[in-house]
Amino acid sequence: MPEQRPAEPPFAVLMAGYVVDFHHRNACSRCRPDGSCARLADAGETLRAWRDRKRR
């Protein structure tokens, strides 16, 4: 029986990971002075949804 490899995450999930990684190192043009960022929030939402689906 062939070895099954885990499915690769969708492109949007990979990009969300890059957004989070980037924000750990730098601020983007949308980052607010208080540290909040719409891009970071969207990326976090995408990653949470992906993890929730993987658990089921």
LUMSE-401875 format. One line per 2 residues: number of its first residue (from 1); their letters; for each residue x negated, y, z of N, C-alpha, C. Coordinates in pm, whole numbers. Layout:
NUM) A) X:Y:Z:X:Y:Z:X:Y:Z | ...
This chain:
1) MP) -85:-117:0:0:0:0:-90:124:0 | -64:222:-88:-147:341:-93:-129:428:31
3) EQ) -239:493:67:-235:581:183:-154:707:150 | -62:743:240:20:862:217:-47:982:281
5) RP) -63:1087:200:-120:1211:250:-5:1304:285 | -24:1387:387:82:1481:421:108:1577:305
7) AE) 234:1614:290:271:1707:184:204:1841:206 | 154:1900:99:92:2032:109:200:2136:131
9) PP) 174:2233:216:276:2336:243:305:2418:116 | 425:2473:107:459:2559:-6:369:2683:-8
11) FA) 360:2744:-125:276:2862:-144:309:2972:-44 | 437:2996:-18:477:3102:75:422:3076:215
13) VL) 416:2951:254:364:2917:387:213:2939:392 | 143:2901:285:0:2927:279:-31:3076:286
15) MA) 45:3154:211:24:3299:211:56:3360:347 | 157:3310:414:191:3360:547:74:3335:643
17) GY) 11:3221:630:-107:3192:712:-220:3290:687 | -240:3326:559:-342:3424:525:-309:3561:584
19) VV) -181:3599:582:-139:3728:638:-170:3732:787 | -137:3627:857:-163:3623:1002:-313:3629:1027
21) DF) -390:3552:950:-535:3553:966:-592:3692:941 | -546:3757:835:-593:3892:802:-564:3988:918
23) HH) -446:3980:974:-407:4072:1081:-482:4047:1211 | -542:3931:1225:-626:3907:1343:-759:3982:1329
25) RN) -796:4014:1205:-923:4082:1179:-908:4231:1148 | -800:4270:1081:-783:4407:1032:-638:4452:1044
27) AC) -619:4581:1029:-484:4636:1017:-457:4659:868 | -334:4640:824:-300:4665:685:-237:4804:671
29) SR) -202:4839:550:-146:4972:525:-7:4991:588 | 59:4881:625:192:4891:687:189:4881:839
31) CR) 73:4853:897:64:4842:1042:92:4977:1106 | 169:4973:1212:202:5095:1285:101:5114:1398
33) PD) 92:5237:1448:-3:5263:1558:19:5175:1681 | 144:5132:1704:171:5047:1821:132:4900:1799
35) GS) 81:4869:1678:37:4733:1649:141:4647:1580 | 264:4696:1568:367:4617:1500:348:4628:1349
37) CA) 394:4527:1278:379:4526:1133:488:4438:1073 | 558:4491:974:665:4414:908:609:4292:836
39) RL) 493:4306:775:432:4192:705:397:4080:802 | 342:4117:915:306:4017:1015:430:3949:1073
41) AD) 534:4026:1096:659:3969:1146:720:3872:1045 | 720:3909:917:773:3821:813:691:3693:802
43) AG) 559:3707:809:472:3589:802:499:3495:920 | 514:3552:1038:542:3470:1156:674:3396:1142
45) ET) 773:3462:1087:904:3399:1065:893:3282:967 | 817:3302:860:797:3196:761:729:3076:823
47) LR) 625:3101:901:552:2990:964:637:2917:1068 | 716:2991:1146:805:2926:1244:908:2838:1174
49) AW) 965:2887:1065:1065:2809:991:1003:2682:935 | 881:2692:883:811:2575:827:784:2472:937
51) RD) 738:2519:1052:708:2426:1162:836:2359:1212 | 945:2433:1219:1073:2375:1261:1117:2266:1165
53) RK) 1102:2289:1035:1141:2188:936:1053:2066:944 | 923:2085:971:830:1972:979:860:1882:1100
55) RR) 915:1941:1206:944:1864:1328:1064:1772:1311 | 1151:1803:1216:1274:1724:1200:1251:1598:1126
